[in-house]
Amino acid sequence: MPYIEETRRQNLDKCIEHMVLCIKNNVTDNVFDFNLNDDQVLNIAGDINYCFSRILASLINLPFNKPSYKKVAVITGVLENIKQEFYRRVASPYEDKKIVQNGDIKEYKNI
């Protein structure tokens, strides 16, 4: 989970904020406008993938070390946790609002 100690966050936050600005700079001239539209988010999807792929590969020392089951299992587990937490915190509340707005599907109404 991303809820690490505050002191560990402080060491990482400046680097993360700089990376976010760099990624946003690829799609907009105003990197300090934190409201990306849908098209801009689609345009940076590959940039996000590239950045995280490089980070992960570098941290498990590819290409210098051979991949191992343990490394692959740990990293894919972390990625799965990231996906699930993002879904829980962002997608699920969004979908709940859409259910209220547009109505539920009939098969789920009695659950």
C-alpha atoms as one frame of an Amber mdcrd trajectory, in Angstrom:
protein
   0.000   0.000   0.000   1.200   3.527  -0.641   0.837   4.609   2.978   4.497
   4.706   3.957   5.915   6.725   6.845   5.947  10.497   6.413   9.748  10.705
   6.530  10.024   8.226   3.641   7.431  10.216   1.659   9.404  13.434   2.052
  12.434  11.847   0.430  10.382  10.808  -2.602   7.804  13.561  -3.067  10.046
  16.133  -4.769  11.186  13.566  -7.322   7.604  12.417  -7.938   6.365  15.993
  -8.333   9.159  16.681 -10.818   8.279  13.544 -12.814   4.607  14.586 -12.886
   5.586  17.995 -14.251   7.790  16.367 -16.900   4.996  14.028 -18.000   2.454
  16.858 -18.116   4.912  18.976 -20.098   4.608  16.427 -22.932   0.913  17.291
 -23.420   0.424  20.845 -22.249   2.283  24.128 -22.111   0.833  24.898 -18.686
   2.304  22.173 -16.469   0.928  23.906 -13.373  -2.670  23.399 -14.525  -3.524
  20.174 -12.733  -6.772  19.623 -14.646  -5.869  17.429 -17.601  -8.707  16.734
 -20.013  -9.581  13.242 -21.225  -7.529  13.540 -24.428  -4.471  14.736 -22.521
  -4.728  11.801 -20.121  -4.914   9.410 -23.091  -1.861  11.095 -24.580   0.219
  10.574 -21.445  -0.790   6.938 -20.849   2.257   5.721 -22.763   4.487   8.183
 -20.914   3.242   6.857 -17.573   3.834   3.275 -18.717   7.330   4.178 -19.935
   8.286   5.898 -16.665   7.066   3.138 -14.399   8.544   0.433 -16.617  11.948
   2.105 -16.442  11.714   2.574 -12.688  10.793  -1.057 -12.107  13.411  -2.409
 -14.498  16.098  -0.204 -12.961  15.232  -1.173  -9.402  15.495  -4.880 -10.116
  18.738  -4.120 -11.967  17.755  -5.179 -15.462  19.584  -5.865 -17.738  22.506
  -6.548 -15.375  20.763  -9.134 -13.194  18.661 -11.972 -14.441  14.952 -11.863
 -13.681  13.858 -14.365 -11.062  10.466 -15.705 -10.092  10.721 -13.905  -6.751
  11.479 -10.525  -8.366   8.735 -10.930 -10.949   6.222 -12.086  -8.319   7.003
  -9.194  -5.978   6.858  -6.535  -8.700   3.671  -7.865 -10.304   2.146  -8.074
  -6.821   3.016  -4.434  -6.186   1.518  -3.442  -9.542  -1.652  -5.375  -8.730
  -1.892  -3.609  -5.360  -1.442  -0.241  -7.073  -4.208  -1.110  -9.538  -6.566
  -2.268  -6.813  -5.953   0.785  -4.613  -6.457   3.137  -7.558  -9.688   1.349
  -8.410 -10.870   1.441  -4.786 -10.063   5.131  -4.292 -10.869   6.567  -7.745
 -12.875   4.268 -10.007 -15.254   2.802  -7.445 -16.506   6.170  -6.113 -16.890
   7.376  -9.716 -18.950   4.305 -10.609 -21.093   4.739  -7.488 -21.937   8.291
  -8.604 -22.840   7.030 -12.076 -25.162   4.388 -10.594 -27.029   7.121  -8.734
 -27.040   9.377 -11.792 -28.043   6.808 -14.424 -29.544   3.964 -12.449 -28.244
   0.498 -11.690 -28.546  -2.512 -14.005 -31.482  -4.723 -13.130 -29.381  -7.741
 -12.162 -27.634  -5.770  -9.389 -30.637  -3.925  -7.993 -31.549  -6.673  -5.503
 -28.030  -7.322  -4.216
